[in-house]
Amino acid sequence: MFYREAGQFKSTYGADQAIFPIVQDRWFMVLVLLVSYVVVPMFADEYWYQAILIPFIILALAAVGLNILTGYCGQVSLGTGAFMAVGAYATYKLSTGFPELNIIIVFLMSGAIAAAVGIVFGLPSLRIKGFYLAVATLAAQFFILWVFNKVEWFFNYSPSGTITAPPREIFSVLITGPEASPEARYYVVLVFLTVFALAAKNMARGHLGRSWMAIRDMDIAAEIIGIRPLQTKLLAFAISSFYCGVAGALYIFCWLGSAETEAFDILNISFPVLFMVIVGGLGSVLGSILGAGFITLLPIFLTNAPPVIGLEISTELQKHIEEIIFGVMIIFFLIVEPHGFNRLWQIAKEKLRMWPFPY
């Protein structure tokens, strides 16, 4: 009975179209932000930051970006890892070539470079769709990583072929480099996710989001009513690639510290992020975050749960079990609940509205 909107009247269009029109939702979001920004840093240690929180937030940001393209606009993409690599390598070149630039500006500029690359590889979307578009983005995945691996200029002619995050500060606080504290890096990635998720939610609710969904549902009908398919699709590619580019920059500079191109290959990044979108729910910002949490926590659970109950499982068997569970979960959600965790959350809220009366 505590989740009822009875008596919460809206007297303006702005109040009726608010992101959280119900007071309980607003207080719940305030509680989530309070826990994330205040409570978690009070109890989290380095393992929690490095193994769970930071990768979860970064992958959630990448999943939000892919969901803009695939979930809202209906354009299939398998090149998420490549666009994240563009952001990471662009950040490395900008931060080493222009060390006086603020690192936040560098992150945003790298996202813009990734957006430009996304537009280039999004051009075929006007003529092809579905499986063929997926193959085109898959070609981008292999081509971009091949370029970064073969052209030594991108990694400053390093003999090891790796890119390493140089130390950079914000307000005299070190946030990148080996000496940066996990808590500082956690706050940076959390702020990026908060701002970008809110921006994605607002875009999805506005004219741009309605244009994306019209193209997704029936592009011919959308074109008849005045929506321009090429501009709309390319804008979705650009914004999605921007999100992924920023996520790739954070992936190296705020988590791994250094990496090679293999860190962005299709098995390590592109497929897991696609699974996050499918499991979390297509066309949902919250679903992207929930899916990222599930995909991030499942391997950790499979690693720590067997010893607790007295089972000894080899690393290879654990990896096989993880892949089996991923496959089963994807098939389950595609058949039983195509809208993923987000739809289950909506159903739970609907039942709370009716409780204790029959639904």
C-alpha positions as CSV (number, residue, x, y, z in Angstrom):
1,M,0.0,0.0,0.0
2,F,3.0,2.3,0.3
3,Y,3.4,2.4,-3.5
4,R,0.2,4.2,-4.4
5,E,-0.1,7.4,-6.4
6,A,-3.6,8.1,-5.1
7,G,-3.8,11.8,-4.3
8,Q,-0.7,12.8,-6.3
9,F,-2.4,15.2,-8.7
10,K,-0.5,16.8,-11.7
11,S,-1.6,20.3,-12.6
12,T,1.0,20.9,-15.4
13,Y,2.2,19.1,-18.4
14,G,5.7,19.2,-17.0
15,A,4.7,17.4,-13.9
16,D,2.8,14.8,-15.9
17,Q,5.8,14.2,-18.2
18,A,8.4,14.1,-15.4
19,I,10.9,11.2,-15.5
20,F,9.7,10.2,-12.0
21,P,6.1,11.3,-11.8
22,I,5.4,9.4,-8.6
23,V,6.8,10.7,-5.3
24,Q,7.9,7.2,-4.2
25,D,10.0,6.8,-7.4
26,R,11.7,10.1,-6.7
27,W,12.6,9.2,-3.2
28,F,13.8,5.8,-4.3
29,M,16.1,7.4,-6.8
30,V,17.4,9.8,-4.2
31,L,18.1,6.7,-1.9
32,V,19.9,4.9,-4.7
33,L,22.1,8.0,-5.4
34,L,22.7,8.4,-1.6
35,V,23.8,4.8,-1.3
36,S,26.0,5.0,-4.4
37,Y,27.8,8.3,-3.5
38,V,27.9,8.1,0.3
39,V,27.3,4.7,1.8
40,V,29.2,2.5,-0.7
41,P,32.5,4.4,-0.3
42,M,32.2,4.0,3.5
43,F,32.4,0.2,3.3
44,A,33.9,-0.7,-0.1
45,D,37.5,-1.9,-0.2
46,E,40.0,-2.1,-3.1
47,Y,38.6,-5.5,-4.2
48,W,35.1,-4.2,-4.4
49,Y,36.2,-1.2,-6.4
50,Q,38.5,-3.1,-8.8
51,A,36.6,-6.3,-9.3
52,I,32.9,-5.2,-9.1
53,L,32.0,-1.6,-8.9
54,I,34.2,0.2,-11.4
55,P,33.8,-2.5,-14.2
56,F,30.1,-2.7,-13.5
57,I,29.6,1.1,-13.9
58,I,31.8,1.3,-17.1
59,L,30.1,-1.6,-18.8
60,A,26.7,-0.2,-17.8
61,L,27.6,3.0,-19.6
62,A,28.6,1.1,-22.7
63,A,25.3,-0.9,-22.5
64,V,23.3,2.3,-22.3
65,G,25.1,3.4,-25.4
66,L,24.4,0.2,-27.3
67,N,20.8,0.3,-26.1
68,I,20.3,3.7,-27.7
69,L,21.3,2.2,-31.1
70,T,19.8,-1.3,-30.8
71,G,17.0,-1.0,-28.3
72,Y,15.6,2.4,-29.2
73,C,16.5,2.7,-32.9
74,G,16.5,-0.9,-33.8
75,Q,19.9,-1.0,-35.5
76,V,21.9,-4.2,-34.7
77,S,25.5,-3.6,-33.8
78,L,28.3,-6.0,-33.0
79,G,31.1,-3.4,-33.0
80,T,30.8,-2.0,-29.4
81,G,34.3,-3.1,-28.6
82,A,35.7,-1.3,-31.6
83,F,34.0,2.0,-30.7
84,M,35.2,1.6,-27.1
85,A,38.7,1.1,-28.5
86,V,38.5,4.3,-30.5
87,G,37.6,6.2,-27.3
88,A,40.5,4.6,-25.4
89,Y,43.1,5.1,-28.1
90,A,41.9,8.7,-28.7
91,T,42.2,9.5,-25.0
92,Y,45.7,8.0,-24.9
93,K,46.8,10.1,-27.9
94,L,45.2,13.3,-26.7
95,S,46.4,12.9,-23.1
96,T,50.0,12.2,-24.1
97,G,50.1,14.8,-27.0
98,F,48.3,17.6,-25.0
99,P,49.1,16.9,-21.3
100,E,47.8,20.4,-20.3
101,L,44.2,19.4,-21.3
102,N,41.8,18.6,-18.6
103,I,41.2,14.9,-18.5
104,I,37.4,15.3,-18.5
105,I,37.6,17.3,-21.6
106,V,39.8,14.6,-23.1
107,F,37.2,12.0,-22.3
108,L,34.5,14.0,-24.0
109,M,36.7,14.8,-27.1
110,S,37.5,11.1,-27.4
111,G,33.8,10.3,-27.3
112,A,33.3,12.8,-30.1
113,I,36.0,11.1,-32.2
114,A,34.3,7.7,-31.6
115,A,31.0,9.3,-32.6
116,A,32.6,10.4,-35.9
117,V,33.8,6.9,-36.5
118,G,30.4,5.6,-35.7
119,I,28.8,7.8,-38.3
120,V,31.2,6.4,-40.9
121,F,30.3,2.8,-40.1
122,G,26.6,3.8,-39.7
123,L,26.3,4.9,-43.3
124,P,25.3,1.4,-44.6
125,S,22.3,1.4,-42.3
126,L,20.3,3.4,-44.8
127,R,20.5,0.5,-47.3
128,I,20.9,-2.6,-45.1
129,K,19.3,-3.8,-41.9
130,G,19.1,-6.8,-39.6
131,F,21.7,-9.5,-40.1
132,Y,23.5,-7.6,-42.9
133,L,23.9,-4.5,-40.7
134,A,25.3,-6.8,-37.9
135,V,27.9,-8.1,-40.4
136,A,28.8,-4.6,-41.4
137,T,29.4,-3.6,-37.8
138,L,31.3,-6.8,-37.2
139,A,33.6,-5.8,-40.0
140,A,34.2,-2.5,-38.2
141,Q,35.1,-4.5,-35.1
142,F,37.8,-6.4,-36.8
143,F,39.1,-3.6,-39.0
144,I,39.4,-1.0,-36.3
145,L,41.2,-3.3,-33.9
146,W,43.5,-4.4,-36.8
147,V,44.4,-0.7,-37.5
148,F,45.2,0.0,-33.9
149,N,47.3,-3.2,-33.7
150,K,49.3,-2.6,-36.9
151,V,49.8,1.2,-36.9
152,E,52.4,1.9,-34.3
153,W,51.5,5.7,-34.1
154,F,48.4,4.9,-32.1
155,F,50.4,3.4,-29.2
156,N,53.3,5.9,-29.5
157,Y,55.7,3.3,-31.0
158,S,55.8,1.4,-27.7
159,P,57.7,-1.9,-28.1
160,S,55.0,-3.8,-26.1
161,G,52.2,-2.4,-28.2
162,T,50.2,-1.4,-25.1
163,I,48.7,2.0,-24.1
164,T,49.1,3.1,-20.5
165,A,47.1,5.8,-18.7
166,P,49.3,8.7,-17.7
167,P,48.6,10.3,-14.3
168,R,46.1,13.1,-14.5
169,E,44.4,15.2,-11.8
170,I,41.0,16.8,-11.3
171,F,40.9,19.5,-8.6
172,S,44.3,18.3,-7.3
173,V,42.9,14.7,-6.9
174,L,44.7,12.1,-8.9
175,I,42.1,10.0,-10.9
176,T,44.3,8.2,-13.5
177,G,47.6,6.4,-13.4
178,P,48.9,3.7,-11.0
179,E,48.9,6.0,-8.0
180,A,45.2,7.0,-8.3
181,S,43.0,5.7,-5.5
182,P,40.2,3.3,-6.4
183,E,37.7,5.6,-4.6
184,A,38.6,8.6,-6.8
185,R,38.3,6.5,-10.0
186,Y,35.0,5.1,-8.7
187,Y,33.5,8.6,-8.2
188,V,34.6,9.6,-11.7
189,V,33.0,6.7,-13.5
190,L,29.9,7.0,-11.3
191,V,29.4,10.7,-12.2
192,F,29.7,9.8,-15.9
193,L,27.1,7.1,-15.6
194,T,24.7,9.3,-13.6
195,V,24.9,12.2,-16.1
196,F,24.9,10.1,-19.2
197,A,22.0,7.8,-18.1
198,L,19.9,10.8,-17.2
199,A,20.7,12.3,-20.6
200,A,19.8,9.1,-22.4
201,K,16.5,8.9,-20.5
202,N,15.6,12.4,-21.5
203,M,16.6,11.8,-25.2
204,A,14.4,8.7,-25.2
205,R,11.4,10.7,-23.8
206,G,11.7,13.5,-26.4
207,H,11.3,14.0,-30.1
208,L,14.6,12.3,-30.8
209,G,13.6,9.2,-28.9
210,R,10.2,9.0,-30.6
211,S,11.9,9.3,-34.0
212,W,14.3,6.4,-33.1
213,M,11.4,4.2,-32.0
214,A,9.4,5.0,-35.1
215,I,12.3,3.9,-37.3
216,R,12.7,0.8,-35.1
217,D,9.0,-0.2,-35.4
218,M,8.5,0.5,-39.1
219,D,11.0,2.7,-41.0
220,I,8.8,3.1,-44.1
221,A,5.9,4.4,-42.1
222,A,8.3,6.7,-40.2
223,E,9.6,8.1,-43.4
224,I,6.0,8.7,-44.7
225,I,5.1,10.8,-41.6
226,G,8.2,13.0,-42.2
227,I,11.0,11.4,-40.2
228,R,14.3,11.3,-42.2
229,P,15.8,7.8,-41.9
230,L,19.4,8.6,-42.7
231,Q,19.7,11.5,-40.3
232,T,17.9,9.7,-37.5
233,K,19.9,6.5,-37.9
234,L,23.2,8.3,-38.2
235,L,22.4,10.3,-35.1
236,A,21.7,7.1,-33.2
237,F,25.0,5.7,-34.4
238,A,26.8,8.9,-33.3
239,I,25.3,9.1,-29.9
240,S,25.7,5.4,-29.2
241,S,29.4,5.5,-30.3
242,F,29.9,8.6,-28.2
243,Y,28.7,6.7,-25.1
244,C,30.8,3.7,-26.0
245,G,33.9,5.9,-26.7
246,V,33.7,7.5,-23.3
247,A,33.2,4.1,-21.7
248,G,36.3,2.8,-23.6
249,A,38.3,5.8,-22.3
250,L,37.2,5.0,-18.7
251,Y,37.8,1.3,-19.3
252,I,41.5,2.0,-19.7
253,F,42.1,5.2,-17.7
254,C,39.9,4.4,-14.7
255,W,40.1,0.6,-14.5
256,L,42.7,-1.4,-16.3
257,G,45.4,1.3,-16.4
258,S,47.0,-0.3,-19.5
259,A,45.9,-2.7,-22.2
260,E,46.4,-4.0,-25.7
261,T,43.8,-4.2,-28.5
262,E,42.8,-7.7,-27.3
263,A,41.0,-6.0,-24.3
264,F,38.4,-4.8,-26.8
265,D,37.9,-7.9,-28.9
266,I,34.4,-9.3,-29.7
267,L,34.5,-11.9,-26.9
268,N,35.7,-9.6,-24.1
269,I,33.5,-6.6,-24.9
270,S,31.1,-6.7,-27.8
271,F,29.2,-9.9,-27.0
272,P,29.0,-9.3,-23.2
273,V,27.7,-5.8,-23.7
274,L,25.1,-7.1,-26.2
275,F,24.1,-9.8,-23.6
276,M,23.7,-7.0,-21.0
277,V,21.2,-5.2,-23.3
278,I,19.3,-8.4,-24.1
279,V,19.1,-9.6,-20.5
280,G,18.4,-6.2,-19.1
281,G,15.8,-5.2,-21.6
282,L,15.9,-3.6,-25.1
283,G,14.8,0.1,-25.1
284,S,15.4,0.7,-21.4
285,V,18.1,2.7,-19.7
286,L,17.4,0.9,-16.4
287,G,17.5,-2.4,-18.1
288,S,21.0,-1.7,-19.4
289,I,22.2,-1.0,-15.9
290,L,20.5,-4.1,-14.5
291,G,21.9,-6.3,-17.3
292,A,25.4,-5.0,-16.6
293,G,25.0,-5.8,-13.0
294,F,24.0,-9.4,-13.8
295,I,26.7,-10.0,-16.3
296,T,29.4,-8.5,-14.0
297,L,28.3,-10.3,-10.8
298,L,27.6,-13.8,-12.3
299,P,31.3,-14.7,-12.9
300,I,32.2,-13.5,-9.4
301,F,29.3,-15.5,-7.9
302,L,30.4,-18.6,-9.7
303,T,34.0,-18.1,-8.4
304,N,33.1,-17.6,-4.8
305,A,29.9,-19.7,-4.3
306,P,31.3,-23.3,-4.8
307,P,33.9,-23.1,-2.1
308,V,31.3,-21.8,0.4
309,I,29.2,-24.9,-0.1
310,G,32.2,-27.2,-0.2
311,L,32.6,-27.8,-3.9
312,E,35.9,-27.6,-5.8
313,I,35.4,-26.5,-9.4
314,S,38.3,-26.0,-11.8
315,T,38.7,-22.7,-13.7
316,E,37.9,-24.3,-17.0
317,L,34.7,-25.9,-15.7
318,Q,33.7,-22.7,-14.1
319,K,34.1,-20.9,-17.4
320,H,32.0,-23.5,-19.2
321,I,29.3,-23.2,-16.6
322,E,29.3,-19.4,-17.0
323,E,28.9,-19.7,-20.7
324,I,26.1,-22.2,-20.3
325,I,24.3,-19.9,-17.9
326,F,24.7,-16.9,-20.2
327,G,23.2,-18.9,-23.1
328,V,20.3,-20.2,-21.1
329,M,19.5,-16.8,-19.7
330,I,19.5,-15.2,-23.2
331,I,17.3,-17.9,-24.6
332,F,15.0,-17.7,-21.5
333,F,14.6,-13.9,-21.8
334,L,14.1,-14.0,-25.6
335,I,11.3,-16.5,-25.3
336,V,9.7,-15.8,-21.9
337,E,10.4,-12.1,-21.3
338,P,11.9,-10.3,-24.3
339,H,12.0,-7.1,-22.4
340,G,14.3,-8.5,-19.8
341,F,14.9,-7.5,-16.2
342,N,13.3,-4.1,-16.8
343,R,9.9,-5.6,-17.6
344,L,10.2,-7.8,-14.5
345,W,10.8,-4.6,-12.5
346,Q,7.8,-2.9,-14.0
347,I,5.6,-6.0,-13.2
348,A,6.8,-5.9,-9.6
349,K,5.9,-2.2,-9.3
350,E,2.4,-2.8,-10.9
351,K,1.8,-5.5,-8.3
352,L,2.9,-3.2,-5.5
353,R,0.3,-0.6,-6.7
354,M,-2.5,-3.2,-6.4
355,W,-1.3,-5.0,-3.2
356,P,-3.1,-6.3,-1.2
357,F,-5.9,-6.5,-3.7
358,P,-6.1,-9.1,-6.5
359,Y,-4.1,-8.3,-9.6
